[in-house]
Amino acid sequence: MTHFDLKGRIWISVDGEPLLGAGKNELVCKVKELKSLRKAAAEMKMSYRKAWYSIDQINKLAGQPIVLLQRGGKNGGEASITEFGEKLLEQYQQLQAQFNDFLKNHKPVV
């Protein structure tokens, strides 16, 4: 007998443009944890350029900063998450948990 499962992904978009999904959520969480975009990118095996572009896209689409990046200097740069960014991450993670519960509790009727 064939066994069917549901799979899916969730993301938050702005005017049809993806703002936050699994990958960008992970990147922002790593930036929050490590307080560095360069370290977050390295840990995710992502180029710094791609990570910077992703954060720039998120900040622009959100209409206000989610991640604040301070350029280096003697001690290197620093990255932090804004209060708005914290709320957005929390909301995304709650939605993802609800979506995962939905997928677990619903089976195709085939």
C-alpha positions as CSV (number, residue, x, y, z in Angstrom):
1,M,0.0,0.0,0.0
2,T,1.3,3.5,-0.9
3,H,1.8,5.9,2.0
4,F,1.1,9.6,1.4
5,D,2.5,12.5,3.5
6,L,2.1,16.2,3.4
7,K,5.1,18.4,3.0
8,G,5.4,22.2,2.7
9,R,7.2,25.4,3.6
10,I,6.0,28.6,5.0
11,W,7.4,32.1,4.5
12,I,6.3,35.7,5.1
13,S,6.2,37.9,2.0
14,V,5.8,41.6,1.3
15,D,3.9,42.4,-2.0
16,G,4.7,38.9,-3.3
17,E,8.4,39.2,-2.5
18,P,9.8,36.6,0.1
19,L,10.8,38.4,3.3
20,L,11.4,35.5,5.7
21,G,11.5,31.8,5.1
22,A,13.5,28.9,6.6
23,G,16.9,30.0,5.2
24,K,16.6,33.7,6.0
25,N,15.2,32.9,9.4
26,E,18.2,30.7,10.1
27,L,20.6,33.4,8.9
28,V,19.0,36.1,11.1
29,C,19.0,33.7,14.1
30,K,22.7,33.0,13.5
31,V,23.5,36.7,13.3
32,K,21.6,37.2,16.5
33,E,23.5,34.4,18.2
34,L,27.0,35.3,16.9
35,K,26.6,39.1,16.6
36,S,28.4,38.9,13.3
37,L,27.2,38.6,9.8
38,R,30.6,37.2,8.7
39,K,30.6,34.5,11.4
40,A,26.9,33.6,10.6
41,A,27.7,33.3,6.9
42,A,30.7,31.1,7.6
43,E,28.8,28.8,10.0
44,M,26.0,28.4,7.3
45,K,28.7,27.7,4.6
46,M,27.4,30.8,2.7
47,S,29.4,33.5,1.1
48,Y,29.6,36.8,3.0
49,R,28.3,38.5,-0.1
50,K,25.2,36.3,-0.3
51,A,24.5,36.8,3.4
52,W,24.9,40.5,3.2
53,Y,22.6,40.7,0.2
54,S,20.0,38.6,2.0
55,I,20.1,40.9,5.1
56,D,19.9,43.9,2.8
57,Q,16.8,42.5,1.1
58,I,15.1,41.7,4.4
59,N,15.7,45.2,5.7
60,K,14.5,46.8,2.5
61,L,11.4,44.7,2.2
62,A,10.4,45.0,5.9
63,G,10.4,48.8,5.5
64,Q,12.6,49.2,8.6
65,P,15.7,47.5,9.8
66,I,15.6,43.9,11.0
67,V,19.3,43.5,11.3
68,L,21.7,46.4,12.1
69,L,25.2,46.0,10.7
70,Q,28.1,48.1,11.9
71,R,31.2,48.0,9.8
72,G,34.4,46.8,11.2
73,G,37.3,48.8,12.4
74,K,40.0,47.8,14.8
75,N,37.9,45.1,16.6
76,G,35.8,44.1,13.6
77,G,32.1,44.9,12.9
78,E,29.1,43.9,14.9
79,A,25.6,42.9,14.0
80,S,22.4,43.1,16.1
81,I,18.7,42.4,15.7
82,T,16.2,45.3,16.2
83,E,13.2,45.0,18.4
84,F,11.0,44.8,15.3
85,G,13.3,42.0,14.0
86,E,12.9,40.1,17.3
87,K,9.1,40.3,16.9
88,L,9.2,39.2,13.3
89,L,11.4,36.2,14.2
90,E,9.1,35.2,17.0
91,Q,6.1,35.5,14.8
92,Y,7.7,33.5,12.0
93,Q,8.7,30.8,14.4
94,Q,5.2,30.6,15.9
95,L,3.7,30.3,12.4
96,Q,6.3,27.6,11.5
97,A,5.4,25.6,14.6
98,Q,1.7,25.8,13.8
99,F,2.3,24.8,10.2
100,N,4.4,21.8,11.3
101,D,1.5,20.8,13.7
102,F,-0.9,21.1,10.8
103,L,1.3,18.9,8.5
104,K,1.6,16.2,11.3
105,N,-2.1,16.1,12.0
106,H,-3.4,16.0,8.5
107,K,-3.0,13.1,6.1
108,P,-4.0,12.9,2.4
109,V,-7.2,11.0,1.8
110,V,-6.0,9.0,-1.1
